[in-house]
Amino acid sequence: MQGVGWIAAIIIGIFAGWVAEKILRRNDGLLMNLAAGLIGGLLGKWLIVDLMGFNYGGWIASAIAAIIGAVVLLFIWGLIFRRRA
């Protein structure tokens, strides 16, 4: 996440993981939200900056990138580790 500090990255990560969880209608808990948001932030940065060539900075753009990355990450996670009812 570009242009934000460590504490802001953690806050954005928790928020992004929570939003991704709500979008995908899952209930994974706070730690999974944090992990999905932080890893999703890195994934989102890679997708947006490195792959597509767009440059961004600040809270809002970092949150959007982290949400996109977290949704992709949780979607792939769900495909790999399907829960059986």
DOSE-684824 format. One record per residue (C-alpha): residue in three letters; x, z, y. Coordinates in pm, whole numbers, plus 32768, in hexadecimal, padded with zeros to 4 digits. Example, Ala and Ser with C-alpha at 12.3 -4.5 7.8 and 13.67 -1.06 7.14 Angstrom:
ALA84CE830C7E3E;SER855782CA7F96;
***
This chain:
MET800080008000;GLN80A77F878138;GLY80A980448280;VAL802C819381FB;GLY80E382CE818C;TRP80DC8380803D;ILE7FBB846A8093;ALA7EEF834A811E;ALA7F3D827B7FE7;ILE7EBB83937F09;ILE7D7D83B67FD9;ILE7D47823D7FD8;GLY7D8F82377E62;ILE7C89833F7E13;PHE7B8C828C7EEF;ALA7BDC81367E58;GLY7BC681BC7CF6;TRP7A7882627D43;VAL79EA81227DDE;ALA7A6880517CB7;GLU79CA814C7BC8;LYS787B812C7C7C;ILE788F7FAF7C85;LEU78CB7FA47B0D;ARG77CC80BC7ACA;ARG78C3819C7A14;ASN790B83117A15;ASP7A7C834A79D5;GLY7ACB847F7AA6;LEU7BAC84D47BCA;LEU7CFE849E7B20;MET7C9A83477A9C;ASN7C1582EF7BF7;LEU7D6183537C91;ALA7E2C82947B8E;ALA7D4B81617BA6;GLY7D5981687D22;LEU7ED081937D3E;ILE7F2680987C2D;GLY7E0E7FBB7CB1;GLY7EB07FCB7E09;LEU7FF17F417D7A;LEU7F317E3C7CB3;GLY7E647DDF7DE6;LYS7F9F7DBF7EBA;TRP80397CE07DB3;LEU7EFF7C087D9D;ILE7ECC7BE87F15;VAL802D7BE67FA4;ASP810C7B5F7E92;LEU801F7A747DDC;MET7F3E79F77EF7;GLY80387A178015;PHE7F627AE78104;ASN80047C0281C5;TYR7F487D3E8228;GLY7F7F7E9D82A9;GLY7EBE7FD68300;TRP7DB480B28264;ILE7C927FBF8245;ALA7D587E9E81B3;SER7E0D7F8A80C5;ALA7CC0801B8053;ILE7C2F7EBF8015;ALA7D647E547F51;ALA7D5D7F997E88;ILE7BE97F717E3B;ILE7C1D7E0B7DC4;GLY7D447E757CEF;ALA7C8D7FA67C64;VAL7B5D7ED67C03;VAL7C3D7DDC7B4D;LEU7CFD7EF77AA6;LEU7BC67FB67A35;PHE7B257E7479BB;ILE7C547E2078E5;TRP7C6A7F8D7873;GLY7AFE7F7B7807;LEU7B3D7E3D7740;ILE7C647ED6768A;PHE7BD28031764B;ARG7A5F7FF87619;ARG7997813375EB;ARG78C1813B74B8;ALA777281E474CF;
***
